Amino acid sequence: MPTASHPHRVPLLRRLLTLVAGHGLSRGYLAVCAVSFAAMLLAPDSTFAGSPLLLTAPLSFLCLFLPLDPGAEIDGAADITAVAVFTGWLALCALVNAAVLGALATRSSIPMPTPRPATTPTAPLPHPETSTGTRSHRLRTLLAPAVDNWLSRGYLAVVAVALGFSLCAEFLTADPGFAGIWPLMATAPFSLVATAVATPVAYYSSNAWLSPLVFSLGVVLSGLVNAVLLGLLVRGLRTRERRAAA
């Protein structure tokens, strides 16, 4: 059997739950989500009823493609099923986000190795080229989790398609409609900041064409941040699997 041949392999679900419950940041996030879920179920007409959708972004926006609509005027078992599926999907999104936060917090809590003292009494001053190379190396190290695994690369491909569709609709069609909603959903929640910055540019600037460019830049940065977080989650799962195998 698979478990007999690999007795030390930890299931993926167990590793995810370890990341979720292993740090105070992820547990605090889940507590906030639980309060928002209670507000959504107990007071569906209140202002805070939509907060779980934002707290569990970006995966939560995929519920828009579900065939069930919990906000529709449906009575009976169909309404109960719609609410249960919607709530279950948001809960799953919250667990994934909590695992990402747990992986990020675990990575940041790992102590950095102490550098050895220099053997020479005086170290030479770094040249400008060396400083520039160090900064570029740090940037590559920071962005490495966004491209060193298939999950992050696939996510970036989805962001690129959504952003390309939005830009084509904005500049090549007479009526773009709501094309900008796709990159907004794909890169939430950080893309909400990009929207807040791009909106004043559209209404109060004489160069209205700058608004989609500012929004696109914000979407790209938001997508990179989300991809890095997904990459850190993958690294955290791989690290725990190696420790369990050892």
Secondary structure per residue as TSV (DSSP state, phi and psi in degrees):
chain	resnum	aa	ss	phi	psi
A	1	M	-	360.0	157.4
A	2	P	H	-61.5	-38.9
A	3	T	H	-71.3	-28.9
A	4	A	H	-74.3	-34.9
A	5	S	H	-75.9	-24.1
A	6	H	-	-127.6	75.1
A	7	P	T	-68.0	-21.9
A	8	H	T	-99.5	5.0
A	9	R	-	-78.2	126.8
A	10	V	-	-92.5	131.9
A	11	P	-	-61.6	154.3
A	12	L	H	-61.4	-40.1
A	13	L	H	-62.9	-39.2
A	14	R	H	-66.8	-37.7
A	15	R	H	-67.1	-38.8
A	16	L	H	-63.1	-44.3
A	17	L	H	-65.7	-30.9
A	18	T	H	-66.2	-41.5
A	19	L	H	-66.5	-36.0
A	20	V	H	-66.5	-45.0
A	21	A	H	-96.5	1.5
A	22	G	S	-90.6	-1.9
A	23	H	S	-145.2	148.1
A	24	G	H	-65.9	-28.6
A	25	L	H	-64.7	-46.9
A	26	S	H	-68.2	-37.7
A	27	R	H	-66.8	-38.7
A	28	G	H	-64.2	-39.2
A	29	Y	H	-62.1	-43.4
A	30	L	H	-65.0	-34.0
A	31	A	H	-64.8	-42.2
A	32	V	H	-63.5	-41.6
A	33	C	H	-63.5	-38.4
A	34	A	H	-63.2	-40.5
A	35	V	H	-64.7	-40.8
A	36	S	H	-68.0	-35.8
A	37	F	H	-63.6	-40.8
A	38	A	H	-62.4	-41.0
A	39	A	H	-65.0	-37.2
A	40	M	H	-66.9	-40.4
A	41	L	H	-81.7	-35.3
A	42	L	H	-86.5	-30.3
A	43	A	-	-134.0	73.3
A	44	P	T	-66.6	-15.9
A	45	D	T	-96.9	2.6
A	46	S	S	-81.8	172.3
A	47	T	G	-68.3	-29.8
A	48	F	G	-89.0	6.7
A	49	A	G	-67.2	-29.1
A	50	G	G	-91.5	2.6
A	51	S	H	-64.3	-34.3
A	52	P	H	-61.1	-31.1
A	53	L	H	-65.4	-36.7
A	54	L	H	-79.8	-37.2
A	55	L	H	-67.7	-27.4
A	56	T	T	-104.1	13.5
A	57	A	T	-66.2	156.3
A	58	P	T	-88.9	-14.4
A	59	L	G	-65.0	-26.7
A	60	S	G	-64.5	-26.3
A	61	F	G	-71.6	-12.4
A	62	L	G	-68.6	-16.2
A	63	C	G	-66.2	-15.1
A	64	L	G	-64.7	-20.9
A	65	F	G	-92.0	-0.9
A	66	L	S	-71.7	144.2
A	67	P	S	-72.9	-5.9
A	68	L	-	-104.2	138.2
A	69	D	-	-120.3	104.4
A	70	P	T	-69.3	-13.3
A	71	G	T	-91.0	-4.6
A	72	A	S	-77.2	159.3
A	73	E	-	-81.7	81.1
A	74	I	-	-122.7	137.6
A	75	D	-	-112.3	156.2
A	76	G	T	86.4	-149.6
A	77	A	H	-66.4	-31.2
A	78	A	H	-64.8	-40.5
A	79	D	H	-66.3	-42.2
A	80	I	H	-64.7	-39.7
A	81	T	H	-65.2	-42.4
A	82	A	H	-62.6	-45.1
A	83	V	H	-65.0	-41.2
A	84	A	H	-65.2	-43.3
A	85	V	H	-67.0	-42.3
A	86	F	H	-62.6	-46.6
A	87	T	H	-66.8	-40.4
A	88	G	H	-63.6	-38.9
A	89	W	H	-66.3	-42.2
A	90	L	H	-63.9	-36.8
A	91	A	H	-65.4	-39.8
A	92	L	H	-64.4	-41.1
A	93	C	H	-62.9	-38.7
A	94	A	H	-64.3	-39.0
A	95	L	H	-65.0	-40.5
A	96	V	H	-64.2	-45.7
A	97	N	H	-63.2	-38.6
A	98	A	H	-65.4	-36.5
A	99	A	H	-65.9	-38.1
A	100	V	H	-63.1	-44.9
A	101	L	H	-63.1	-39.2
A	102	G	H	-64.4	-40.1
A	103	A	H	-65.8	-40.2
A	104	L	H	-65.6	-43.1
A	105	A	H	-67.8	-36.7
A	106	T	H	-66.0	-40.1
A	107	R	H	-66.1	-40.7
A	108	S	H	-72.1	-21.2
A	109	S	H	-87.1	-6.7
A	110	I	S	-71.7	124.0
A	111	P	-	-67.6	140.0
A	112	M	-	-79.3	143.3
A	113	P	-	-66.1	141.1
A	114	T	-	-77.3	125.8
A	115	P	-	-68.1	146.6
A	116	R	-	-74.1	146.4
A	117	P	-	-67.0	150.6
A	118	A	-	-68.4	139.5
A	119	T	S	-77.7	-26.2
A	120	T	S	-89.3	148.8
A	121	P	S	-65.3	-34.4
A	122	T	S	-129.3	128.6
A	123	A	-	-93.5	140.6
A	124	P	-	-67.4	147.7
A	125	L	-	-69.0	139.8
A	126	P	-	-70.0	142.6
A	127	H	-	-75.6	158.2
A	128	P	H	-57.2	-36.5
A	129	E	H	-64.3	-37.3
A	130	T	H	-66.2	-41.4
A	131	S	H	-64.2	-41.6
A	132	T	H	-64.2	-40.7
A	133	G	H	-64.2	-36.0
A	134	T	H	-65.7	-42.0
A	135	R	H	-65.1	-42.0
A	136	S	H	-66.0	-35.6
A	137	H	H	-65.4	-41.4
A	138	R	H	-64.0	-38.9
A	139	L	H	-65.6	-41.8
A	140	R	H	-64.7	-38.2
A	141	T	H	-65.5	-38.0
A	142	L	H	-67.2	-38.4
A	143	L	H	-90.6	-4.4
A	144	A	G	-57.2	-41.6
A	145	P	G	-62.0	-17.1
A	146	A	G	-80.1	-12.8
A	147	V	T	-132.9	-1.4
A	148	D	S	-98.3	14.9
A	149	N	S	-149.6	156.6
A	150	W	H	-71.1	-28.6
A	151	L	H	-65.8	-47.1
A	152	S	H	-68.1	-40.5
A	153	R	H	-65.0	-40.1
A	154	G	H	-63.8	-39.4
A	155	Y	H	-63.9	-43.1
A	156	L	H	-63.6	-33.8
A	157	A	H	-64.4	-40.8
A	158	V	H	-63.4	-42.0
A	159	V	H	-62.8	-42.2
A	160	A	H	-63.3	-41.6
A	161	V	H	-65.2	-44.2
A	162	A	H	-64.1	-42.7
A	163	L	H	-68.6	-40.5
A	164	G	H	-62.7	-41.5
A	165	F	H	-62.7	-40.8
A	166	S	H	-65.5	-42.3
A	167	L	H	-68.9	-38.7
A	168	C	H	-63.2	-41.9
A	169	A	H	-67.8	-32.2
A	170	E	H	-73.7	-42.6
A	171	F	H	-101.8	-17.9
A	172	L	H	-112.4	-5.9
A	173	T	S	-121.8	155.5
A	174	A	S	-74.1	-33.1
A	175	D	-	-130.3	97.5
A	176	P	-	-69.3	-19.7
A	177	G	T	64.9	-132.3
A	178	F	T	-106.8	37.7
A	179	A	T	-64.5	-28.4
A	180	G	T	-69.7	-9.4
A	181	I	H	-71.2	-25.9
A	182	W	H	-70.4	-51.2
A	183	P	H	-65.4	-28.5
A	184	L	H	-63.5	-43.8
A	185	M	H	-71.8	-37.3
A	186	A	H	-67.9	-27.7
A	187	T	T	-115.1	13.5
A	188	A	T	-64.9	154.3
A	189	P	T	-89.4	-9.9
A	190	F	T	-69.4	-24.0
A	191	S	H	-67.1	-18.5
A	192	L	H	-63.0	-32.2
A	193	V	H	-67.7	-40.3
A	194	A	H	-61.8	-38.6
A	195	T	H	-65.6	-40.7
A	196	A	H	-64.7	-31.3
A	197	V	H	-80.5	-38.0
A	198	A	H	-76.2	-26.8
A	199	T	H	-63.9	-46.9
A	200	P	H	-62.1	-31.7
A	201	V	H	-64.3	-36.5
A	202	A	H	-71.2	-33.5
A	203	Y	H	-100.2	-25.2
A	204	Y	H	-117.8	5.3
A	205	S	-	-110.5	144.0
A	206	S	S	-71.3	-21.3
A	207	N	-	-100.6	84.3
A	208	A	T	-67.5	-21.5
A	209	W	T	-68.9	-13.5
A	210	L	H	-71.8	-24.7
A	211	S	H	-60.7	-49.7
A	212	P	H	-64.9	-29.1
A	213	L	H	-70.1	-42.5
A	214	V	H	-63.1	-42.3
A	215	F	H	-63.4	-40.9
A	216	S	H	-64.6	-41.4
A	217	L	H	-61.7	-42.8
A	218	G	H	-64.0	-36.9
A	219	V	H	-65.5	-42.1
A	220	V	H	-62.3	-46.4
A	221	L	H	-64.6	-40.3
A	222	S	H	-64.8	-40.9
A	223	G	H	-63.3	-38.7
A	224	L	H	-65.1	-41.5
A	225	V	H	-62.6	-46.1
A	226	N	H	-63.4	-38.8
A	227	A	H	-65.7	-39.0
A	228	V	H	-63.2	-42.1
A	229	L	H	-64.6	-40.6
A	230	L	H	-63.9	-40.1
A	231	G	H	-63.4	-38.9
A	232	L	H	-65.3	-35.0
A	233	L	H	-63.7	-44.7
A	234	V	H	-62.1	-42.3
A	235	R	H	-64.0	-39.7
A	236	G	H	-63.1	-40.3
A	237	L	H	-66.4	-40.6
A	238	R	H	-65.3	-38.7
A	239	T	H	-64.6	-43.2
A	240	R	H	-67.8	-32.8
A	241	E	H	-67.7	-39.7
A	242	R	H	-64.0	-42.3
A	243	R	H	-64.0	-39.4
A	244	A	H	-68.2	-35.8
A	245	A	H	-69.5	-30.7
A	246	A	-	-74.4	360.0
